[in-house]
Amino acid sequence: MPTESRSVADILQDAFRNGREMVRLEVRLAKTEVREELTKAKASAVWLGIGGVFALYAMLFLLLGAVYALALTMPLWTAALLAGGVLAVIAAILLKNGFQQFKQIHSTPERTVETIKETVKWAKQQAK
């Protein structure tokens, strides 16, 4: 089997070309990861918005109805405080769910960082 003799310049050109391709692929992976995280952020924002709107309407309508109903058996101010407290708990539960989804969003493209570390490690081993 004949062995090809390659010049140092050819080897360096191949290494540079491969390195450039690896960087290009890493950038593509980073873009994909960022796009995925933005999709998660959008979904979380939608849930927070919906929860906020429901909390507002609940506060307006239920509070009014509850206050009128409770005012039949207690002072008006006590009825208003009781109804407001119950609705505040419901709104807190809805908003908590939205914030939990926001916590699942990663600010850095983790897979890209990991593959870059692996690439650097591999390149160091090849240079030895």
C-alpha positions in Angstrom: 0.0 0.0 0.0 1.7 3.2 -1.1 1.8 6.0 1.5 1.3 9.5 0.3 3.7 12.1 1.4 2.0 15.4 2.2 3.8 18.6 2.8 3.5 20.5 6.1 1.7 23.3 4.2 -1.0 20.8 3.0 -1.4 19.4 6.5 -1.7 22.9 8.0 -4.2 23.9 5.3 -6.4 20.9 6.1 -6.2 21.6 9.8 -7.2 25.2 9.2 -10.0 24.2 7.0 -11.2 21.6 9.5 -11.0 24.1 12.3 -13.0 26.6 10.3 -15.7 24.1 9.6 -15.8 23.1 13.3 -16.3 26.7 14.3 -19.0 27.1 11.7 -20.8 24.1 13.0 -20.4 25.3 16.6 -22.0 28.6 15.6 -24.9 26.8 13.9 -25.4 24.7 17.1 -25.4 27.9 19.3 -28.0 29.5 17.1 -30.2 26.4 17.3 -29.9 26.4 21.1 -30.7 30.1 21.4 -33.7 29.6 19.1 -35.0 26.8 21.3 -34.6 28.9 24.5 -36.4 31.8 22.9 -39.3 29.5 22.1 -39.4 28.5 25.7 -39.3 32.1 26.8 -42.2 33.0 24.5 -44.3 30.1 25.8 -43.6 31.3 29.4 -44.5 34.8 28.6 -47.8 33.7 27.0 -48.7 31.7 30.2 -47.8 34.7 32.4 -49.9 37.0 30.2 -52.9 34.7 30.3 -52.5 34.2 34.0 -52.4 38.0 34.5 -55.4 38.6 32.4 -57.4 36.0 34.2 -56.3 37.3 37.6 -57.4 40.8 36.6 -60.9 39.7 35.4 -61.3 37.4 38.4 -60.4 40.3 40.6 -62.9 42.6 39.0 -65.9 40.3 38.7 -65.6 37.8 41.5 -64.6 40.4 44.0 -67.6 42.5 43.2 -70.0 39.6 43.4 -68.4 38.2 46.5 -68.4 41.5 48.2 -72.1 42.0 47.6 -72.9 38.4 48.8 -70.7 38.7 51.9 -72.1 42.2 52.7 -75.4 40.5 53.5 -73.9 38.8 56.5 -71.0 41.1 57.6 -69.8 44.7 57.2 -69.0 45.8 53.6 -65.3 46.4 54.4 -64.8 42.9 55.8 -66.5 41.3 52.8 -64.2 43.3 50.5 -61.0 42.2 52.3 -62.1 38.5 52.4 -62.9 38.4 48.7 -59.7 40.2 47.8 -57.6 37.8 49.8 -59.0 34.7 48.1 -58.4 36.1 44.7 -54.9 37.1 45.5 -54.1 33.5 46.4 -55.5 32.3 43.1 -53.5 34.9 41.1 -50.3 34.0 43.0 -50.7 30.3 42.0 -51.1 31.2 38.3 -48.2 33.6 38.3 -46.0 31.1 40.2 -46.5 28.5 37.4 -45.4 31.1 34.8 -42.3 32.0 36.8 -41.4 28.3 37.2 -41.4 27.9 33.4 -39.1 31.0 33.1 -36.6 29.3 35.5 -36.3 26.4 33.0 -34.8 28.8 30.4 -31.0 28.6 30.0 -29.1 31.8 29.3 -26.2 30.0 27.7 -26.2 27.5 24.9 -25.0 24.6 27.1 -24.6 22.0 24.4 -22.4 24.4 22.4 -20.2 25.2 25.4 -19.8 21.5 26.0 -18.9 20.7 22.4 -16.4 23.6 22.3 -14.7 22.2 25.4 -14.5 18.8 23.8 -13.2 20.3 20.6 -10.5 22.2 22.5 -9.5 19.1 24.4 -9.3 17.1 21.1 -7.3 19.8 19.4 -4.8 19.8 22.3 -4.4 16.0 22.1 -3.8 16.3 18.4 -1.2 18.9 18.8 0.9 16.6 21.1 
